[in-house]
C-alpha cells in the first residue's frame, strides 16, 4: 500500500474516480460518507469541483479508500475444495482388499479407528457397481459373532436363511 501523505495525489484524478465509482456502484453520498469518513455534503461539493476547503486532504482520503477497495479485491480468494476422499497407503491396501472381495472372495477388514476403513469402503462403493457396504455394531466384538452374522447374511442372499444375526 502506498502512503498518500508521502506523495502527491492528483486531485482531478481522484475527483474523476469518485464520479466513476459512484456511478458504477450506485452508492449514495451518505453511503460513501460512511465508507470514507468524509461528510456526504463535502463529497458532493468536491465532485463538482466547488469545494473551498483542502482538496488535497479530501483526495488523500479518497485515495486511501480506493486503495482499501483494491486490496480487498486482491484478498478475495476461493477456498480450495476439500476432497471427499484422500488416498493414503492404507487406503490403497484397503482398495486392493475390496477389489478382491468384489471378485467374490470372502474378505474381512479390521483395524483401529481413524485409519480410513469406512471412508475407503464408501469411496469404493461410489466407484464400482454392485457393491453393498455393511458396517457392524460394536456388539459384534468377536470374530466368531461376526462370522456367524456374515454366514447368515450370505445365506439370506440366496434365500436360504439358516440363522439370524446376533
N, C-alpha and C positions, 0 to 999 in steps of 0.2 A: 504494500500500500504506500501511496505517496503522501507525504505530509504537505497539505495545501498551504500551510503557513510558511514553509521553507522555499516556496517557489511562486512565481506569478501565475495567477489563474486568469484566463481570458473571460472577462465578464460577458461579452457578447456571445461567446460560445456557450456559456452556462445558461444565458437567457434563452438561446435557441434550443438548447437541450431541454430546459424546463417546459417550453411550449410543446415540443415534440413528445416528451414524456407524459405530460398531462393529456395530450390528445390520444396517445397510444394506450394509456392505461385507463382513461376515463375518470381519473381521480379528481375530486374537487379540491379547491384551495384549502378547505378545512381538513380534508384527509391528508393532503400533503403537509399541512402545518404540523399535524401530529407526528408525521414521519420524519420531518426535517428539523423541527424545533424552531421554525421561522413562522412568525404570525401570518395568518392567511391573507390579511389585507396587504402586508408587506410583499408577499409573493405576487399578488395581483398587480400591485403598482410596479414591482421590479420587472415583471414580464412585459409591461407596456413601456419600459424604459423611462418611467416617470418617478422613480424612487429618488428622493432627495438626500437619503442617508448614505451610509458607507456601502456602495455597491460591491466593492471588493470583499467585504465581510460576508454579504449575502451569497456571492458567487463561491466563496470558500466553503460555506456551509452546504450549499447545493452540491459542490464537488465531493464533499465528504459523503453525502447521501448517495450520490451517483456511484461513488467508489464502493460503498457498502452493498448496493444492489449488484454491482459487478462481481464482488467477492462472494455474495450469496449464490449467484448463478454458478460460479465455479465449484462451490461446495455441493451443489445438487448432484448427487450420485445415486446410482441404483445399487441396492444391496445385491450381492451375489445370490443366486438361487441355491437354497440349501438342498443338497442331494437327498433323495429319499432312501437311497441305498449307497453304501460306501464299501467297495471291495477291499478286503484285507486278506492276509494269508490264511486266517482261519475260515473266512467265508469262502475262499477258493476251495479249501478242503471239503467244506460242507456242500458246496455246489457239486463236487465230484461224487460225494456220497448220495446226494439227491438224484443225480443223473443215473447212478447205479440203481437206486430204488425205483426210478421211473421205468427201468427195463424189466421190472417185475421181480427184482431181488428184495428180499426182506432185509431192511436195514433199521438200525436204531441209532439215535444220536443223543448223547448225554454230555453235559458239560456244565461248568459253573455259570452263574448268572452274568449277563452282560457281555458275553463273547460274540453275540450276534446270531445265535441259533434261530430264533423266531424271525428276525428281520431277513435273514438269508432265505429261510423257507418261504416267507411271503414274496420275496423277490423272485424266487424260482417259480412259485405258483403264477406270478404275473407273466413270466417268460414262456412257460410251457403249457401245453394243452393237457387236459385230463389229469389234473393234479388236485388232490384233496389234502388239505392241511389239517392235521389233528394235533391239538395240544391237550395235555392231560392235567388233571388236578393234582395238587400236592398230595392227595391221599394215595396216589399211585407211587408210593415211596419205596417200592421194591421191584426188582426185575421180574420176579415171579408174578406179581399182580399185573404188571404191565404186559407181560407175555400172555397171560390169560385174557386180558382185555383185548389185546391185539388179535388173538385167535378168535374171539367172539366177533369182533368187527369183520374179520376176513370171512368167517363163515356166514355172517349176515349178508355179505356182498353177493354170495351165491344162493341166498335164500334157504340156507340150512343152519338156522340159528341153534347152536348146541348149548350155549351158556350165556348168561347175561354179564355185562361188565361189572367189575367190582367197584 
